[in-house]
Structures are given as C-alpha cells and as structure tokens.
C-alpha cells in the first residue's frame, strides 16, 4: 500500500509549548517543530511516497516524511540506529519533533529506518533533502534567487574500515572466506579452517600465529610465503565445495587475490617479497573496498575519503557536496557538483577555490561570466629572470623576453628561444646558463594564472581571496556533525551522510536568519 500522508499540526499544543520553553540548548529541535510542515510540505511528501510501490496488500508503510525527519535529527545528534529508537521513547525533544509525545512504543522500528535509508540512497532522494532547504530559504526575501558566489573546499574523512598491512589484509580476507562457509555449513570456524589447510588465519591475530621476528627481512619473507601458501590452499579447497558455497566464498577470495596482485612480487626463482612503494589505487581495507591512502597536504595523510562542500558566500547555505576516495584529485568532484547545481538552476558568478581545483572542468571550461578567485602558484625565486619578466601578448600569441626578442607561443606548450640569439644577448647572465638557450613553459590556463598573481598584488584582491575562509568554517561545522571518521563503509553511503549533515547546517542557517529577523523587528 502507499504510505500515509503525515498530517503535521502547525500550532503548538499547551504541552508542546511547555517543552519548547524547557529547551535551552539544541535549538534545532525547536526550529524543526515550528517549520517541519514547511520543510515537508505536501508536494515533497508525495515525492517521498513515490519511493514505495502501490500495493493492495499489507499494512500502509510508515509516513516517509516522519522517517525523513528522524534521519535529519539522527545526523544532528550523531546517534546510532538503535539509539534513534531509544530516543523516540525517552527523549522529549525527539518526541516533540516527530509528533509522538508520551508514546510507549516507537513509531517505527530500526529495520524500517534502515530500509528507508536504503530507498533514499538508491533513488538519490537524499540530494532532494538539500534542495528542500534551499527551496525553503528562497521563500525568505533575504535568500532570493541571484547569481551564485560560492567557495569550494574539502576536508579529510577517515574511513570506517580497518586499515591493515599486506599480511593481515590477505589473512583477513581468507578468514572471511572460511567464516562464510562455516556459517553456511553450521560448523565451527576452526574446524573448517583445519579442513581447508588454513588454520593459521582462524585465530584472533595472524601475526601472533605466524610468530616471527618482524625486524628480520628473511623472516618477513618466510611469513609472506606461508600466507601465500595458505591462499593457494584455500583456492584449491573452495573448488571442492558445492556450487552455492563456492559462489558465496568467491567475492572474499577475490579480495585476497587482489591483495596479492597489488602488493606482492615473485622473482625468477619463485621467491616472493613485498613490492617497494605503494601500488596505484591500492586497496587498504577488506571491509571497505573504496577507501584509499591519500593526502590532504604534505603533512596530513588520509586513509579513507575526502568530503567536498560548495558554500554559498552570500547566504552561508551549502549548495552541493561530494565524496571522493582520498587518492583522487580534488578536481574530479566538480562534475558531480555541477550536476547538483544544474538541478537547482543555479548560475555561478564567482568561484573561490584553492589550487587543487584549478584543473577542474569548472575552471577549464568556464564561461566568460565566471570569475575565479584562487591563490596562484608561487613563482620560484631565482637570481635570473623568472616567467613574470616575460610579456605575453594574448591577441597575437607572442611572448617577449626582457631583451625584446619575440617568439610565438601556444597555451600548454614550451617556447624555446634560439640558442644563437641567447648566446649573443647582453642579458644572458641574468636569464639563463643553458647552452641551448632559454625556454619558457606556458600553462594551458596561463592567462588565468597571470590574472590571479596580479590580483594578489592589490589590497582589494587580497580581500576577495580571504572570502574563501567561510567555507573552511562550514567544513568545521560539518565535521562536528559527521565526525572525523566515516559512519558508513563505501563512498555512496558516506555521501548520504554528508548530504544530511549539509541539511543540518542549512537548517541552522535558516534558524539564525529567522532569529535575526525577529530581533530586528523587536528593535524596530
């Protein structure tokens, strides 16, 4: 059956007014009680109802608007699914928002909440939650439609999966194979492990079972060979299982093979050793296959993901968010960000970014109406003429050296001045020591880099650059609600979590705006 429409009382009852007066902190509960009927209006409730198929049998599903509201409050309070059910029974603030005061039974079960979350993710309806906050803001005169001035930045999000070395990764994957088969056959793990010739991976610690002096290279290689022999034994054993059991074990067995392929090399004599360095796109966790090693900066390593936030500089609202594995360049997220903005029919007028996004399509394929604000790459200090001493004529695509010699250039190419001319040039000692003459690399977006450097030299330009600080504050707020470590495994679920945290942020912005308007009216 189709879900019922959640009838949301607008006016507060006497009991609700008493609760509202008692709430001193966590004021978002109060704001949601006053404005939940606007956020979850009839049109949006129909959208949420479309997540469910019409059926003439069974009980009507729980009102999805109530589940959506619980999902938002869960992100606000940072509680688990079990704690959501507990809070609906014991926390008056939750009962106030969800319309279940003095209930002795939770309005829905944990399974219902998990199933609703799955529907939201599969249909990308979690993106609509952000759009609803923006639509709600647009109804306010102070948040009208206009060209968008936005700042884009990222922060690290450590993954929820356990990061392990090669030995433990292979052992963990093999233990998972044995566990799945043991549960299927209703047998003990140790018994199945002995049958497969893999008893060494069945304990609580593979390293303890191997019992090696890990400071000795020879013993490390012996341990690696033993682990690979266990892998081979499990592969042979899986082939003897029934088809349904083998199919159940194959995904975890494939993870073990992947770990071997990315981390292990075998020489001509058949001796195995670990590959020096880190393989490209190396998997670092058995349970979360999308986590990656990455860096936010030279000093900050990330094992997991990066979260990206597009912050509206004029309203402080978050317009779009994105999640990428930690090893992926920041610029790769902008395609998804652009798709979200297109749904909102938002037009970018200004984009404030750091240098990691300069190679993004938002910059490379920008229209003439978009202004980009970013700190330019610093010019390398040198005793000789640097690139800024050369004049670029963009209309004629001619570069002129300090000695007034001109050469044609192509963006993205390298200009080589004739070695004969450089050898006779009176400024050679100030320009180059190369016998082949001076060369100058032209960036594909050199014109933008010149503009950014010139802007940084002026006080108004530096003021504009400082506007990007606002997105860093927003990222700090998001980090407060989402946390430093991911709640879920996998990029898509963590994108869902980031989106609902963005909803919480936007609701706080709307609440502050409403409070400010009320104070101004009182003052008048």
N, C-alpha and C positions, 0 to 999 in steps of 0.2 A: 504494500500500500504506500501511497505517497505520504511524506511527512506532514504532520500537522503544522499549521501556521501558529507561531508563538505570539500570543496576544500579550503585548507589553504595556502594562499600566504606565501612564505618564506621570500622574500626580503621586506624590509620596503619601503613604498611609501614616497614621499617627505613630505606629510602631517603627516604621522606616525613618521618620524624622528623628526619633529618639536615637536610633543607631547612627545616623549621619552626624548628629551633634557629638557623639562619643568618639568619632574617628578623628584623631589628631594628626596621625601620620598616614602614609599610604593613601593620599587623597585621590588617587586614580579610581579607587573603588567608588567614591562619591561621584566623580565625573561620569563614570560609566553608568551609574544608576540614573543620573539625570538625562543622559544623552544616548543610552543604548537603543531607544526607539528610532533615533535619527541614524545611527550607525547601521542598524539592522532594520532598515525600512522594508516595506512590503516588496518592493522590486528586488532588493537584494535577497530577501528571504526566498523569493521564487527561484532566484539563481541557485541558492544553496539547495533547494528542494530538487532541482534538476540533477543533483548528484545521485539520486535514488531512482530506481526504475519503478514504474507504476505496476502495482500488483493487487489483485483482489483478495489474496490470501494473507494470513498473518496479522500481527498487530502493527498499527502505524508506527513508523520509526520515531525516535525522539526528535523533537524540533531541532533541525540543524543550526538554527540561529542560537539556541542555547548552548549547543556544543561549540560553536564558533566563539562565543563569548568566553566559555570556560577555557578554550585553547589560548585566548589572549591573556586571560588572568593567570593562567599557568606560566606563561612566559614572563609576566610581570613579577610573579612571586618566586619563580625558579624552582618549583616543586616537581616531584615525580608524578607519574600517572596514579600510583597508589595514594599519594598524598592529596591529589585532587579529590578523590572520593572521600577521603578523611576530612578534608577542609569543608566540603559541602555539608557535612554532618555537624561539624564542630566550630566552624568559623562564621560568625555572624556577617562579616563583610562579604564573604563569598555568597552567603545566602541572600544578602541584600541585592547583589548584582544579578544573580541567577534566578531570582524570584522564587526561592524555596525556604522562606523563613519558617523556623520551628519544625522543620521536617525531621522525621525519624527514620527516613530511608532516602538514600541518594537518588536524585532524579534519573541518573543513568549509571551504567557500570563501567568499569575500566575497559572491558572489551569493546563497548560501544564507542568510547572516546578514541581508542586505538584505531578502530575501523573507520571512524570519521576522519581522523588524521590521514589515513591512507587514501581515502577518497579525495581529500583536499589536494594531496600531493599529485596523485595520478591525473587530476583534472586541471592542475595549475591554478586552482581557486585560491591558494594561499597568496598569489600575486594580487588577486582582487581585494584581499583584505587591506593591502597598502593603498590600492586605488580608492577604496571606500573612504579612508581617512583623508585623502586628497580631495575627493568629491565633497566630503563634509566640510573641509576647510574652505573650499571655493564658494560655499554658500554664505560665508562670512565676508563682509565687504573688505576686510583687511587682507584677505587671501584671494584676491581676484585673479582672473586669467591674465597672463602677460608673458613676455619673452623670459626665458628661464636663465638665471645666473646661477651656476652650480659649481660645486667643488667635488672632486672625486679623489678618494684616497683608500688605503687598505690597512688592515692590521692583522697580525698572526692569530690563527686559531689552531691550537694544538689538537691533534686527532684523539678520538676516544679509543682507538685500537692500540694494543700494546706493541711498542717498537722493540724488535729483537735483532740479535746478530744472526749470521747465516746458520750456525749450528742449531740455534733454538727455533729459527723460522722453519727449517726443514723438519725438525723434531716435532714442533707444534702441529704442522700440517699432517704429519704421519699419525700423530696421536689422535687427531680429529678423524682421520680415516678409520682408525681402529674403534673409536668411540661410537661412530655412526653404525658400524657393522655390529658391534656388541649390543647396542640398544635394539637394533633390528632383530637380532637373534636372541635377545633377552639373556645375555651371558655377561660374565664379569669381564672388565677391560683387560685385566692381567692375563686371563685365560686366552682371550682372543689374541693378545699381543704375543704370547708364547707360541701359539699356533702359527702366527704369521712370521715368526723369527724376528720380532721387533719389540721384545720385552724391555729393551733399554730405554724406549721412549714412553713407557707407561707410568713411570714414576712422577713425583712432583717436580723433580729437577733433572733435566737431561745432563747438564754439566756435572752434577754430583754422581750420576750413574756412570758417566764416562771416566771420571776420576783421573784427570790428567794434570800435569804441571803446565798451566797455560802460558807460562813465561818461556817455555822451551819450544822453539819453532818445530822441531821434529815431532814432539808430542802433539802439537796442534794439528799437524798434517795426519798423524795416525788417527786422531779423533775424527777428523773430517772424512777420512777413508772409511772408518767404521760407520759413520752416519750415512754415507752414500751406499754402503753395502746393505744397510737396513732399508734404505729407499728401494734398492733393487729387489730385495726380498719381499717387500710389501707389494711392489708392482707384480711380481710373479704370483703372489698369494691372491691378489684381487682377481686375477684371471681365472682362478679356480672357484670363485664364488658364483652364486646364482645371479642371473641377469639383473634382477631388481636390486640386489645388494651391491653388485658391481657398479651399477648406474648411480646408486646413492653415494658410493665412495669416490667416484671418479673426479668430481669437482675439487675436493680437498687434495686428492692425489696429484691433480694437475698443478695445484699451488706449489706442492713440494718440488715438482719438476721445474716449475718456473724459477724457484729459488736457486736450484742447482744451475740452471742455464745462465742466470744473471750474475751469479757470484763465484762460480767455480770454473777453473780451467784445468785441463788434463794435458800433460806433456806427451811427447812421443813414447816415453817409457811407460805411460799409463799412470803416472803419479799425479794425484790431484792436489791442488792448492787453491787458496783464495785469490781472486783477481785483485790486484792493487788498484786503489781508487774506487769510485762509486760508479756503477753502471748507469747509463742514461735511463731515466724513468724507472729507477729501481723501486721495486715493491718493498715496503718496510714493515708491513703488518699482515698477519694471516687473516685476522677478523675484518679488517677494513682495507680492502684492496685498492682504494683510491687515495689513501694517504701517501704523501711523498716527503722526502727531505727537501728543504728549500731554505731560502734566506730572505729575511725582510731587509737586512742590511749586512754589512761585513761582520758585525759583531753579534747579530741576532739570527740564530738558526731556528728553523721551524720544522717540526715533524708533524705534518698534517695538512692544513689548508691556509688560505688567505681569504679574508672576508672584505668585500669592497662595498663602499657606501657612496651614493651620489646625494649630496646635501644641497638643498635649496638655500642659497645665501640670503635671500630676501625674507623668507618665511621660517627658516630653520627646519622645515619638513624634510624627511628623507623621501626622495622620489623613486629611487630604484636601488637594488642591492644585487650582489653576486658573490658566488663562492668558486674558487679555483684551487686545484692542488697546489701545494707550496712551491713546487718546482716549475710551475708555469709562469711565464712573464705576465706582469700585471696588465699589460695592454690587451691581452687576449679576452678579458672580460667585457670589453666595451661593446662587442656585438650584442650580447645579451642585454646590456644596459640600454643600448639604443632601441632594441625591440620593446622593452618596457616603456620607454619614453614615447615611442610611436603609438602605443596603446592609449597613452594619456593625451595624445595630440599635443605634446609639449615641444616647443621650439627653443633650441639652445641659442642663447645670445652670447654668453660668456662661459668659458670652461676654465676652471682653476685646478691645476694638476701638479704633481711632482714629475720629475724627469722619467720615471718608469713608464708613464703613459704617453710619452712623446711619440712612440712608434705605433700608437693605436690608430685604428681607422677613423676615430673621431677627429684626430689631428691630421692624418694623411689625406683624408677625403673630405675635409671641412669645406663648408661654403664660405663665400667672401663675407657673409654676415656674422660669422662666428669669430670672436676674439679669444685667443688662447693666452692664459697667464701662467707662467711657469719660470722657475729659476733656470737659466741657461747653463749648459755645461761650462765649467770654468775653462778659461784659456790657459794653456800650460805656460808657466813662467819660463822665459828664456832670455839669454843675453842678446839673441838675434831677433829679427823681425818676426812677430807672430802673425797669425792669419788676419787679425784685425787691421794690420798695416796695409793689407791689400784691398783695393777698391773693386767692388763688384757692380757692374752695370747690368741690371737685370733686363732692361729693354733690348740691349744689343747682345746680352750674354757674353760680355767681355770682362776679364779680370785684369786689373792694372797693378803692377808691382810698385814698390816705393821708388824705383828708378824710372817710372813712367812707361815701362815696356808693357804692351798689351798682348793678351792671348785669349782665344775663345775658351769657354768652359761649358760643361754640361752638368746639371744637378745630379749628384750621385757619382760623378767621375773624378778623375785626378788630372790636374793641369801640370804639365812638365815644361818648364821654361827651357829654352835651348841652352845647352851647356856652353856653347861658344859665346853666347851673349852674356851669360852669367860669369864666365871666366874674365871677360873684359870689363865687367861692371865695376864702377868705383865703390859701390855699396856692398860688394860681395862679402867682405869680412863681417858685415852686420847682418847678413842674410843667410848664408849657408856655407858649409865646409865641404859639401859634396862635390866631387869632380864631375858629376853628371848634371849639375845644375839644380836649381830649387824646384821643388814640387809642392803643390798645394791641393789638399783633398777638399772637394766640395760636397757637403752633406746633401742628401736628397731634399731636405727641408731647410737648407741654409738660410733662406730669406727669413724664415720664422726665427731661427736661432739668432740672427743679427738683430731682429726686432726685439727679442727677449733681452739680449745683452744691453741694447740701448735703453730699454725701459728701466732696467735695473739701475742705470746711472742717474735717474731722476728721482726726486722725492715723491712725486705723485705715483710713479711707477712702483716704488718700494711699498707705498701704502696699499696699492692694489694687490701686490704679492702677499701681503700679510693677511688678506681676507681669507686665504685658504686655511688659516688656523681654525676656523669654525668647524670644518669637517673633522679635524682631529679631536675636538671636544665631543662631537657627535659619536665618533668611534669609541671614545672613552665611555659614553653613556651606554652604547650598545654592548660594550664589553662588560659593563656592570650587570646587565640582564642576561646576556648569553653566557657570560663567563669566559675564562681564559681557555678552557678545554671544551671541545665539542661535546654536546649531549648525545649525539647520534653517530652512527657509523655510515659513511657514504656521503658524497657531495650533495645529492638531492635532498636527503633528509635534513642536512645541516643548512641548506638553502631555505628550506621551510622554516627552520628555527630562526634563522637570521631575518626572514621576512616578518615573522610575528613579533620579533623584538623591534623591528622598524615600526610596526604598528603601535607598539607600546610607546616608543619615542614620539611618534606623531601625535598620539593622544595626549601625552604630556605637554607638547607644544600647544595644542588646542586648549587644554585646560589653563595653561598660563595666560594665553591670549584672552580667554574669557574672564579670568580673574582680573587682568589688567583693565579690560573694558569696564568691568563693574566698578573698579576703584576710580577710574576716570569719571564715570557717571556720578558716583558719590561725591567726588570732589567738585563737580560742576553744580 
